[in-house]
Amino acid sequence: MSTSLYPLASLAQIERTPSREDGIPEDLELDLRAFGCKLIHEAGILLRQKQVAVATAQILFQRFWYVTSMKQFGIGDIGMGALYLASKLEECPVRMRDLINVYDLLLQRTAHRLKHPSRALSSGAPCPEFKYVPMSYFGNTFYDLKDALVVAEMQILKRLGFNVHVVLPYGTLVNYLRLLGLTEREDVSSKAWGFLNDALQTPVYALYAVPTIVSAAILLATRQLGISLPSSPESCWWELFDANWEDVWSVAGYIMRLYRERSPEDQARVLGLVSKKGIRLWLEDHAPLNTQ
């Protein structure tokens, strides 16, 4: 990772991430990154954690996978460790037991969704309602999750070289909207803010500087609302913020990818790969045949 104001992945890390080196396809890696961030977001809501801590955790989670393979650590464990670490960084710590309880619930719900996929509804078969079964504090589950949490936090710090500085984009968005004269349009502010939040499920915060990401959010918001901004070669509005058009368009593409239609098979595949054990089994099943 670079040591600039915005810690970004290097070109070599972008071209061949550790997960891709181990045989995980790019589209699957992106889907797993997005699902891991969704788990962090859901855990933050259940814990009533501050948005700044949840956003910081998602950015640290995304950075981690540019230095480590998903074959080594599960997205569930690293997501839990990232949220625990980010809560300390933003000075709003959570109790370890509360975080473990919440992630146990989320992992049980994920297993339930995998066992009872949504396509069962289309066949007319009733889908059993999810019922959470609290863990025993004297059983193995609690101590396994506790150990995984401690290891995950330690590995994030170690593999990122303790470079856990995060710059969130929300203040920059407010300033840019003021410069563009769009602060009176609450619909623009709301949509752009939403795109910034959705972008946390993508790797863009580990790839591009904040001005580029904010420019992409403004671009998507204004286009959806039919608002025109100066775009002629002589006066391009994104150049006001030192953003490159190709980078802005790339960030917009990452965000829009989240909204694509996905088949039940693709959804089930992601749900079954939350742990490193699931990833390793998948890699064994999809290992290339030796033709020698």
Disulfide bonds with the S-S distance in Angstrom:
none
